[in-house]
Amino acid sequence: MLELRPADQCRYDAVALGEVMLRLDPGPGRIRTARSFDVWEGGGEYNVVRGLRRCFGLRTAVVTALVDNAVGRLAEDFILTGGVDTSLIRWVPFDGVGAAARNGLNFTERGFGVRGAVGVSDRGHTAVSQLKPGDVDFDDLFGRQGVRWFHTGGIFAALSDSTADVVLDAVAAAKRHGTIVSYDLNYRPSLWKSIGGKERAQEVNKEIAKGIDVMIGNEEDFTASLGFEIEGADENLTDLEVDHFADMIARAVETYPNFQVVGTTMRGVKSATVNGWGAIAWSRETGVVQATHRPGMEIFDRVGGGDSFASGLVYGLMTGESLQMAVDLGAAHGALAMTTPGDTTMATRDEVYKLATGGGARVDR
């Protein structure tokens, strides 16, 4: 389906470009009343290659920037624990107070029942938001070192005007060297709010979309970032007929004939702890295929579910699985990731395949 560069000619199977923040988690409680936090690492683009490494065993790295202080080194320690190569991190000197550059923090409540999950980002003036074209030698990365798959997304593109330009620079270099490029639209209203809202998000993402091979997102992402509305859409989108999503995809691939694969998650929010969860994918060879739909799935921590869907889908595509199996792997990996705390996966490859092929939740012993 996709023509990937040979593994023996590339240093990396997959590389992501994006911000890595520290996530501060108050557990079952609230941010505003917390007295202690669990700490994790996370980032929309990074989570994908972290899953590809930790769950699926591929060779991955992340292109990002961190301030060289104890907080940045803590983030690095998490990245190393996840097995992701840190040699592409750009380290920025610490000025003593963080006036010039700092490391991002993300306070996240899981939510429960009628109380929805809440994310409060503290990421202004981060080191990675100040990356600009030319700071990273992408021709060396994709050419001399070699990368089979490159992943980035709409969160990184929204951090500043210069990061959107860095995405365009990276995508162009990846295409020059035959690297497959995936992009998760990952629309975040809070990131676009002060820089032009949906209008600016669409201006940026429509330009980036022209160079993407595998486009990923949910219904809100395609609507807000690319302008493709779903007729009859409401908060329980997984209860809609798949035909509604298929129509949206058809319009997207007509506009962007460069898309080789499109993957989209479908989530219906019954409560913070019970969601409908499903996914579909499209390719020119197969048309639309649908993953197993889970209408009343119990959620422990929903953050990162979409990123784990993306990594499962990418893994299936990279390893030559059928599109049907790839979307089932993505949906299963996303489902499993939402059963554990933190943004990143704690699932194993065997667990993902078991769930993707119909396995249940009986005790393994």
Salt bridges, closest charged atoms under 4 A:
ASP13 OD1 - ARG59 NH2 2.92
ASP13 OD1 - ARG148 NH1 3.76
GLU19 OE1 - ARG123 NH2 2.75
ASP25 OD2 - ARG23 NH2 3.32
ASP25 OD2 - ARG110 NE 3.43
GLU41 OE2 - ARG50 NE 3.54
ASP68 OD1 - ARG73 NE 2.92
GLU76 OE1 - ARG73 NH1 3.08
ASP85 OD2 - ARG11 NH2 3.53
GLU109 OE1 - ARG30 NE 2.72
GLU109 OE1 - ARG115 NH1 3.51
ASP122 OD2 - ARG102 NH2 3.05
ASP135 OD1 - ARG90 NH2 3.90
ASP135 OD1 - LYS132 NZ 3.37
ASP139 OD1 - ARG176 NH2 3.06
ASP139 OD1 - HIS177 NE2 2.92
ASP140 OD1 - ARG144 NE 2.55
ASP161 OD1 - ARG200 NH2 3.17
GLU203 OE2 - ARG200 NH1 3.19
GLU207 OE1 - LYS210 NZ 3.04
ASP213 OD2 - LYS175 NZ 2.66
ASP239 OD2 - LYS270 NZ 2.98
ASP247 OD2 - ARG251 NH2 3.15
ASP301 OD2 - ARG23 NH2 2.70
ASP343 OD1 - ARG23 NH1 2.62
ASP364 OD2 - LYS354 NZ 3.02
